[in-house]
Amino acid sequence: MYSLTTLLTTLSLLSATLAAPLTIPLGSTGLTITISSDGGAQMNNGQKVDLSPVMAMMSQASPAECATPPAQGNAKAGNAKAVYFLTNAANNAVVALKVGADGKLSAGSMTSTQGKGGVGVDAAGKPALPDGTFSQSIIRVEGSTMIALNPGSNTASLFSISSRDATKLTMIGSPVDTMGDFPVSVAVSSKLSMACVANTGARAGIACYKITPTGLLPSGSLRPFALNQTNPPSGPLNTVSQTFFNGDSTALLTTVKGDPTKKNTGFLSSFPVTAGMVSMTGTQTSPNGTAVLFGSTVLPGTSDIFVTDASFGTATLSSSTGFAAAAVSASTKLDGQKATCWATFSAVTSTAFVTDVARNVLSEIDTKTGEVVKSLDAKNGNIGLIDLASKGNFVYALAPGNATAGVPVHVAVYDVSGGRGSVKEVQNFEVMGVSDSVQGMTLC
């Protein structure tokens, strides 16, 4: 007689394989069991077994292996399983693309956030495409959890990621109010089981939540920023750029763009974390030489952060004495740059990569010295690049295109497996069914 232990061992083997149906011997009984992907099973003696409840339980207990990218302080990780970004359309949705073993992309899924996208306006009051939210990290994955923001409905949506198919998302609870207007960036800490959302509209500021099995639970009230903004916000100047936790989740940091035309230098905000909670009061500092702080990434093994500044290029901010006194330790002026705004760090190259919405160039930067290691123009027809993310041997960058000019949305895939200075484009994947309102980039 076969035992429950034997069946569970079989299920474990099934969980570790991508192929179905799967036929496995049941120990020394002489029996075999053939299991389909939906949990239906039949033994070679004709007996049928429904294993779907057990498989569902195991799926819930076994989270997707979506380790945080090294840019957030972890060691080198394997390659991504899926790429995600938002349509940021009237009916907002998460676009999930499959990642093959070679790092290249293929079609995946589209999942509603049950919220609305939103686009800010420029100085003339016109839609500010293609940089419609003036931000980085409007969508974020941490472990098996994803949070996506809905700027047009002031809500945040929580999802779980299937352990068997990283393009399969399940909403947890319902979208929650972000306590402010026009949410554009989200930080997630698995250590704290917490997410914090940055709003940049008329009610600008940070809202934090505990991540629970049933949804997002508010933690405190809005931590306001005095931006004197509108709904929708006018930008990109004088708007929130990105919110993120430092490497050990002892502080929540936020970059906020200034407006040089009004002698407003912007700032780096820091809220300390005490007893597992983000403080309601924080500090703000304006590092000398910066003006329009935008995208950022934590440098692993240090207390430093690497940031872009759309007024000149990039900078490394040292915070050995605390983020309230962050100072520029290295900076880079990028020749020909128009709007360098997004950043990621690769553990494979030990360098950062930045993008420019108005130039189809991926720039590799030495974060210690500020040296430009390489600037790559793939000449693939993309107009410019926005949010990007790296994991393992690859960097993925979103190219929003231009609907008016008939330029479709693409995700550019770059191979960095050769280490520092080796970056090369290996794919420019056209994404069907989306327009130039797309925003964000995160990986599983």
N, C-alpha and C positions, 0 to 999 in steps of 0.2 A: 504493500500500500504506500502510495506517495504521501509525503507530509506537507504541511503548510510551509515549513521551512524551505522545502525543495521548490515549491511554487514561488515563494518570495525571492529565492535566489534566481529563479528563471526570470522573474519580473525585473530584477536588478540588471540582469544581462540585457534584457530588452531595452531598459532605460538607457543603457550605455551604447546602444547601436542605433544607427539611422535607418536601417533596413527593416522593412516589414512587408509581408509576414515573415515570422522567424520561427524556425523549428529547432527545438532544443531537447536533448535526452533528459529524462527525469531520473537522475542518479543511476543506480544499477538495477532499476525495475524492469528494464527492457521497453518501457513506454517512452513515447515522445509526445510533445505538445507543440502545436502550431498556433502562434498568437498573432493576431492581426493588430494594426495600429489603433483600432477602436476598442480593443480590450476583448473582443470575441476570441475564443480559443477552442480547439478541438484536439483530443488525444487520438493516438493511432488505434485505440480500441473502440473508437466511435463516440466516446463520451464527450459532451460539450460542457464547457466551463465559461461562465461570464466573469472575467477578471476586471471589467471596466471600473467598478467601485474602488478596488484596491489600487489600480493604476492611477485613478484620479487622486486618491489619497497620497500616493507616492509623488505625484506631480506637484501637489501643494507643498509637500515636505521637502522637495528637492528644488531649490530655486535655480533660475537660470544663472549660468556662470558669466555674469556681466560685470567683471571686476572693474573698479574705477580706473580710468586711464592713468598712466604714470604721471601725467601732468598735474594730477591732484595729490601727488606725494607717494604713490605706491611704486613697488618695484616693477620691472619689466613684466608685461602681460602678454598673453597670446594674441593672435589676430582677432579682429572683430567678427561677430556672427551676423550682425545686422546694423544698418545705418538708419537713423531716424531724423526727420525734420517735420515742420508744420506747414500745412498749406496756407495758414493764416488768412483764409478766405472767409466769406460771410458765414458759412457753415464750416467751422474749423475742423481739421482732421490731422491725425498723425500719419505721415507717409513712412512706411517701413520697407526697406530694400534688403534683399538677401545678400550676404557676402559669401563668396565661394572660398575654397581653400587657397586659391591664388590671389585672394584679396579683391577680386573683381565683383561687380554688382550685377544683380538681375532683379526682375520685378518681384514685388512682395505683396504688401497689403496696404489698405487705407482704412483707418479706424476713426470714427467720429469722436471728438472731445466733448460733445454736447455743449459746445460754447461757440462764441463768435470770434473771428479774427479781427484785427484792427490795424489801421495804417495812420501814422502821424502825418503832419503837414510840414511843408518847408516854409521859408520866410515869406513866400508869396501866397501862402495859404493853399497850395496845391498838394495832392498826395505825394508823400516823400518816398516814392519807389525808386530803386529796389530795396533801400534800407528802411523799410517801413516802420520798424520798432526801435531803431537807433540803439540796438543792444546786442549782447552776446548771451547765450544760454537761456533762451526762451523755453527750451525743452531740455530735460536732464534725466539721465539714467544713473541709478546707484544700486548695485546688486540686482535684484529682480524687480525693482521698483522704478517706475517712470512717472515724472510729473510734467505736464504740458500746460502752458498758460493760454488764456483766451483774452487778449487785450480789449476786444470789442464788447465783452460781457462782464469784465472784471471778475473772472473766475479762474480757478486752478483745478485741473483734472488729474486724478491719481489712477495709475494703471499697474497691473502686474504683468510680467512677461513670462510667457510659457517656457518651461524648461526644455521642451522638445522642439519648439519652433519659435525662434526669437522674433518673428514677424507677427506672431499671434498675441494680441493684447486684450486684456480683460479689465474693464473699468471697475474700480473699487469705490463703492459708495456713489455719491453724486458730486458734481463740481461744487467747490466751495467759494464763497465770496472772498476777495483778496483784501478787503478792508479799505482799499484805495481805488484809484482810477488808472486804467491802462497798464496792467502788469506786463513786464517785459523781460524779466530775468529771474531764474530760480536757482537756489543753492540747496543741496541735499547732503545731509550727514548721516551715514549709516551708524556711526558711533553714537550719535545722539538720538537716532530715530526721529530726525527733525528735518523739516523743509522750511525755507524762508523765501518769500517772494518780494521782489522790488517793483513798486508801482511808480510811474513817472508822469501821470496826468495831474489834474487839479489837486487831487488828494495824493500827493507823492509820499513815498516812504516804504518801510519794510514791515511785512506781516509774516509771522512765524506760526508753524503748525507742528504738532506731534503726528507722526505717521503711525496709524493704527491699522489693525486687520480690517476695520470697517470703513476707513476713510481718513481724511485729514481733520484733526481736532485743533482749533485755534489755541495758540499759546500767547496770551497777552493781547494788547491792542496794537494799533498801528504805531510804528516808530517813525515819526514824520520827518521829511526833508523840506526845507523852505525854498522851493524852486519857483513859486509863483507861476505855475504852468497852467495850461488850458486843457480842455477835452475836445478833440484829441490834442495831444501835446504838439507843440511846434519845435522842430529840431532840425538837425541833430544837436545843436548847441543847447546847453542848459537842460540836459536830460540825464536820467540814470542810465548807466551803461551796463554794468554787470554786478551781481552779488554772488559771493562764494565764501565757503569756509576755508580757513587756513589749514595747513597740513594735518594738525592734530585736533582740529575742531575746538580750539580754545577761543576763537574769535570769528565773528562774521564780518567780512569785508565787503565794501561796495565802492565801485568807481563811479564818479559823477562828473560829467563833462561841464567845463566852464564855458564862458562866452568872452573871448578876448576882445571883442568889439565893445564890451561893456566893462572891461577890466575885471572880469570875473574869472578866476583861474580854476574853478572847479575844486574837487577834493576827493580824498580817499577816506571813507567812513569806516569806523571800527566799533563793533558792539562786542564786548567781552562775553564769554560763556561761563556762567557760574552755576555749579550744582546741576549741570545738564540743561540749563535754560539760557536763552539769549537775553541779555540785559535789555531793559527798556531805555537805557541811556547809553550814549556812545560818544566817541570823539571824532573830530574831522581835522584832516591836515592837508595842506596843499604843497606837495614836494616842489622845491625850487626847480624851475626849468620846465615844469609841466603845465598844461593848460586845458587840454581836451582829452582826459583819460578815458580810455574805452575798454577794449577787451583785455583780459588778463589770465594768467595761469600761475599756479603755485609751483615753485621750483623745488623738486624733490630733494630731501636731505638738508634743506636750509629753511630759514625763516623768511627768505626773500620771495618777492613776486615779480613777475615779468609782465609789463603792461604795454599796450600800444597807446600812442598819443597822436590823434589825427592831425595835430598842428605841425608835426615834424617827423614822426617815425615811432621809435620804441624806447623803452627805458627799463632798467632793472632797479627795483626799489628795495633797499636794505632796511630791515626792521629789527636789528639786533637789540635795540633799546625799547622796542614796542612800536606798534603801528602808528601811535599818535605822533611819532617823530620819524616817520619813514623818509629816507633820503635817497636820491638818485646815485647809484654806484656805477652804472654804465648806461650809456645812451647811444642811439643810432639815428642819424639823419639819413633817411632813405631818398636818394636822388630820384626825382620824377614822381614821387609819391603824391597821390591826390587825396586819398582817404584811407590810410592804414588803420584798420579798426579791430581786427579779430586776431586772436592768438591761440596757439596750442604748443605743448612741449612734447617732444619725442624722446623716450628713454633709449631708443635704439641709436639715435644720433647725438643725444645729450645736447640738443640745440632746440631753439624755438622756431616755429613757422608762423608767418603773419600774412594776411591777405588785404587787398585793397578793392573796394567796391567799384572803383572806376578804372582799374587796370587789371588785366588778366595775368597777374604775376604772383607767384608764390615765393616769398623771400625767407631764407633760412638765416637765423641770427644766433651768434654766440652770446649767450646771456651773461657771461662773465666779463667779456671785453667790449661787447657791442659790435664786434666785427660782422660784416655781411658775408656770410659763408658762400651763399649762392642765391641768385635771383633767376627763377625759371619762368619763362614765357612759353607755354606749350603751343601757342599759335593754333589753337583748336577752334576758334570762332567764338569763345566765350567773351562777354564784354568785361566782366569783372567777377570777383569772388567775395563771398561774405563769410558766414560762420564756418568754422572748420573744427575737426577733431582728429586725434591720432590714437592708434593702438597697435601694438606689435610693429610689424614691418610696413605699415601703411598710414597715410594721411588722407583724409577725405574732406573736400571743400565744396560748399554749395555755390553754384553759379546760377543766380536767379533769372538771368536772361532779360528780355525786354519784349513784352507782349505786343506793344505798338509796332516795334521794328520786326516782329516775327521771329525773334531769337528765343528758342525754347529753354526751359530749365534743364540744367545738367548737374550731375555730381562728378567732380573731377577726382580721380583716384591716383595717388602718387606712391611710388615704391621707394622706401628709404632703407631697404634691407642691407645696402652696402655701407651704411654708416654715414658719418658726417660728410656733407658735400656730394652725396650720391643720388639725391632725389631726382626722380624721373617720372613723367606721367605714363601710366599704363592703361588708362581707360578714361573716357569722357562719356559717362552714361546719361543718355537722354531720359528724363522722367516724364511720362505721359500723364495727362489728366490734371496738371497743375499749372498755375500761372506765376507771374513774377512777384506775387505777394508773399512767396515762400520765405520762411525764416527758420533759423536755428540749425543745429547739427549736434547729435550725440550718438554714442555707439554702445552696443552690447557686446 
